[in-house]
Amino acid sequence: MEALIANLTELLSDNTIFNAQTLSYYGRGLATTVQLVFLSLVIGLVLAVPLAIGRGSQRKWIKLPIFFYTYVFRGTPLLVQLYLIYYGVVFVEGIQDTWLWLILEKPFYPALIAFTLNTAAYTTEIFHGAIKATPRGEIEAARAYGMSRALMMRRIILPSAFRRALPSYGNEVIFMLHASAIASVVTIMDLTGAARFVYARYYAPFEAFLFVAAIYLCLTFAILYLFRYLEKRLLAHLKPASQ
């Protein structure tokens, strides 16, 4: 590892902007961005599944609060939500005297909460639409086998809905990757924060931000490839038979 760093330092010795120090900032920013996006997507997905089921409930006291939550978080900018959670938590009475403050005083966790609530709202609506689009024949066949509602949801409806929701959810993952660029406004050193640091130090906006744009582009293509592969495997039965 030390030899690799030494070779990299020698290779970049004549480059005034992209040297070992600035690349280390980009590396830490990349790790922070991937961690923030991955955690928010995983937690948001876990929250979205039961919320999507509740969203389709016939009981108003269940579906109306979920509808209100998704309406608010889909209808307001993510940046505003991030500001409200990051700055607003300070004004919650007594929170600075609790153990929660040890977590919330760090900017990463308010950003994680904001991103998670935002992506959970979008994912809830995506899955809700996919559940509603379940063919009646599949439901009737499950009932004919004597399946309970819970068993039908677990074995028939949710797997079928997940396959239908996959293309839309892939777009949501890419959206969250791009939206994570605003995390730097609350002092998180993500990819965009690293680019701002390089720009502020070397006064080179084009080099700093074009480089980070190229990293985002590579990440986006990797996500696209992953979801195209999943769609090819999980939706293969929908392809027309070759003549």
Contacts in CASP RR format, 6 or more apart in sequence:
PFRMAT RR
TARGET T0000
AUTHOR 0000-0000-0000
METHOD contacts of the structure
MODEL  1
MEALIANLTELLSDNTIFNAQTLSYYGRGLATTVQLVFLSLVIGLVLAVP
LAIGRGSQRKWIKLPIFFYTYVFRGTPLLVQLYLIYYGVVFVEGIQDTWL
WLILEKPFYPALIAFTLNTAAYTTEIFHGAIKATPRGEIEAARAYGMSRA
LMMRRIILPSAFRRALPSYGNEVIFMLHASAIASVVTIMDLTGAARFVYA
RYYAPFEAFLFVAAIYLCLTFAILYLFRYLEKRLLAHLKPASQ
5 20 0 8 1.000
8 20 0 8 1.000
8 23 0 8 1.000
9 19 0 8 1.000
9 20 0 8 1.000
12 18 0 8 1.000
12 19 0 8 1.000
12 20 0 8 1.000
12 23 0 8 1.000
13 19 0 8 1.000
16 202 0 8 1.000
17 198 0 8 1.000
17 202 0 8 1.000
17 204 0 8 1.000
17 207 0 8 1.000
17 208 0 8 1.000
18 207 0 8 1.000
18 211 0 8 1.000
22 194 0 8 1.000
22 197 0 8 1.000
22 198 0 8 1.000
22 201 0 8 1.000
22 202 0 8 1.000
25 189 0 8 1.000
25 194 0 8 1.000
25 197 0 8 1.000
25 198 0 8 1.000
26 191 0 8 1.000
26 194 0 8 1.000
26 195 0 8 1.000
26 198 0 8 1.000
26 211 0 8 1.000
26 212 0 8 1.000
26 215 0 8 1.000
27 194 0 8 1.000
28 189 0 8 1.000
28 194 0 8 1.000
29 189 0 8 1.000
29 190 0 8 1.000
29 191 0 8 1.000
29 193 0 8 1.000
29 194 0 8 1.000
30 191 0 8 1.000
30 215 0 8 1.000
32 108 0 8 1.000
32 183 0 8 1.000
32 188 0 8 1.000
32 189 0 8 1.000
32 190 0 8 1.000
32 191 0 8 1.000
33 177 0 8 1.000
33 180 0 8 1.000
33 183 0 8 1.000
33 190 0 8 1.000
33 191 0 8 1.000
34 219 0 8 1.000
36 108 0 8 1.000
36 111 0 8 1.000
36 112 0 8 1.000
36 115 0 8 1.000
36 180 0 8 1.000
36 183 0 8 1.000
36 188 0 8 1.000
36 190 0 8 1.000
37 115 0 8 1.000
37 173 0 8 1.000
37 176 0 8 1.000
37 177 0 8 1.000
37 180 0 8 1.000
39 112 0 8 1.000
39 116 0 8 1.000
40 112 0 8 1.000
40 115 0 8 1.000
40 116 0 8 1.000
40 118 0 8 1.000
40 119 0 8 1.000
40 176 0 8 1.000
41 119 0 8 1.000
41 173 0 8 1.000
41 176 0 8 1.000
43 112 0 8 1.000
43 116 0 8 1.000
43 120 0 8 1.000
44 116 0 8 1.000
44 119 0 8 1.000
44 120 0 8 1.000
44 123 0 8 1.000
45 120 0 8 1.000
45 123 0 8 1.000
47 116 0 8 1.000
47 120 0 8 1.000
47 124 0 8 1.000
48 119 0 8 1.000
48 120 0 8 1.000
48 123 0 8 1.000
48 124 0 8 1.000
48 126 0 8 1.000
48 127 0 8 1.000
49 127 0 8 1.000
49 158 0 8 1.000
51 66 0 8 1.000
51 69 0 8 1.000
51 70 0 8 1.000
51 120 0 8 1.000
51 124 0 8 1.000
52 123 0 8 1.000
52 124 0 8 1.000
52 125 0 8 1.000
52 126 0 8 1.000
52 127 0 8 1.000
52 128 0 8 1.000
52 129 0 8 1.000
52 131 0 8 1.000
53 131 0 8 1.000
53 153 0 8 1.000
54 62 0 8 1.000
54 63 0 8 1.000
54 66 0 8 1.000
55 63 0 8 1.000
55 66 0 8 1.000
55 67 0 8 1.000
55 70 0 8 1.000
55 124 0 8 1.000
55 125 0 8 1.000
55 128 0 8 1.000
56 63 0 8 1.000
56 128 0 8 1.000
56 131 0 8 1.000
56 132 0 8 1.000
57 63 0 8 1.000
66 124 0 8 1.000
69 121 0 8 1.000
69 124 0 8 1.000
70 121 0 8 1.000
70 122 0 8 1.000
70 124 0 8 1.000
70 125 0 8 1.000
72 121 0 8 1.000
73 81 0 8 1.000
73 117 0 8 1.000
73 118 0 8 1.000
73 120 0 8 1.000
73 121 0 8 1.000
73 122 0 8 1.000
74 121 0 8 1.000
74 122 0 8 1.000
74 125 0 8 1.000
78 114 0 8 1.000
78 115 0 8 1.000
78 118 0 8 1.000
78 179 0 8 1.000
78 182 0 8 1.000
79 182 0 8 1.000
79 185 0 8 1.000
81 114 0 8 1.000
81 117 0 8 1.000
81 118 0 8 1.000
82 110 0 8 1.000
82 111 0 8 1.000
82 114 0 8 1.000
82 115 0 8 1.000
82 182 0 8 1.000
82 183 0 8 1.000
82 185 0 8 1.000
82 186 0 8 1.000
83 185 0 8 1.000
83 186 0 8 1.000
85 110 0 8 1.000
85 113 0 8 1.000
85 114 0 8 1.000
86 107 0 8 1.000
86 110 0 8 1.000
86 111 0 8 1.000
86 114 0 8 1.000
86 186 0 8 1.000
89 95 0 8 1.000
89 104 0 8 1.000
89 110 0 8 1.000
90 96 0 8 1.000
95 101 0 8 1.000
95 104 0 8 1.000
103 109 0 8 1.000
104 110 0 8 1.000
107 183 0 8 1.000
107 186 0 8 1.000
107 187 0 8 1.000
107 188 0 8 1.000
108 188 0 8 1.000
110 186 0 8 1.000
111 183 0 8 1.000
111 186 0 8 1.000
111 188 0 8 1.000
115 176 0 8 1.000
115 179 0 8 1.000
115 180 0 8 1.000
115 183 0 8 1.000
118 176 0 8 1.000
118 179 0 8 1.000
119 172 0 8 1.000
119 176 0 8 1.000
122 172 0 8 1.000
122 175 0 8 1.000
123 169 0 8 1.000
123 172 0 8 1.000
126 165 0 8 1.000
126 168 0 8 1.000
126 169 0 8 1.000
126 172 0 8 1.000
127 161 0 8 1.000
127 162 0 8 1.000
127 165 0 8 1.000
129 161 0 8 1.000
129 165 0 8 1.000
130 161 0 8 1.000
130 162 0 8 1.000
130 164 0 8 1.000
130 165 0 8 1.000
130 168 0 8 1.000
131 157 0 8 1.000
131 158 0 8 1.000
131 161 0 8 1.000
133 161 0 8 1.000
133 164 0 8 1.000
134 156 0 8 1.000
134 157 0 8 1.000
134 160 0 8 1.000
134 161 0 8 1.000
135 160 0 8 1.000
138 156 0 8 1.000
138 157 0 8 1.000
138 160 0 8 1.000
139 152 0 8 1.000
139 156 0 8 1.000
139 157 0 8 1.000
142 151 0 8 1.000
142 152 0 8 1.000
142 155 0 8 1.000
142 156 0 8 1.000
143 152 0 8 1.000
147 155 0 8 1.000
147 156 0 8 1.000
162 234 0 8 1.000
163 234 0 8 1.000
163 235 0 8 1.000
166 227 0 8 1.000
166 230 0 8 1.000
166 231 0 8 1.000
166 234 0 8 1.000
166 235 0 8 1.000
167 227 0 8 1.000
167 231 0 8 1.000
169 227 0 8 1.000
170 223 0 8 1.000
170 227 0 8 1.000
173 223 0 8 1.000
173 227 0 8 1.000
174 220 0 8 1.000
174 223 0 8 1.000
174 224 0 8 1.000
177 216 0 8 1.000
177 219 0 8 1.000
177 220 0 8 1.000
177 223 0 8 1.000
178 216 0 8 1.000
178 220 0 8 1.000
180 190 0 8 1.000
181 190 0 8 1.000
181 191 0 8 1.000
181 192 0 8 1.000
181 216 0 8 1.000
182 192 0 8 1.000
183 190 0 8 1.000
183 192 0 8 1.000
184 190 0 8 1.000
184 192 0 8 1.000
184 193 0 8 1.000
184 196 0 8 1.000
189 197 0 8 1.000
191 212 0 8 1.000
191 215 0 8 1.000
191 216 0 8 1.000
192 212 0 8 1.000
194 212 0 8 1.000
195 208 0 8 1.000
195 209 0 8 1.000
195 211 0 8 1.000
195 212 0 8 1.000
196 208 0 8 1.000
198 204 0 8 1.000
198 207 0 8 1.000
198 208 0 8 1.000
198 211 0 8 1.000
199 205 0 8 1.000
199 208 0 8 1.000
199 209 0 8 1.000
202 208 0 8 1.000
END
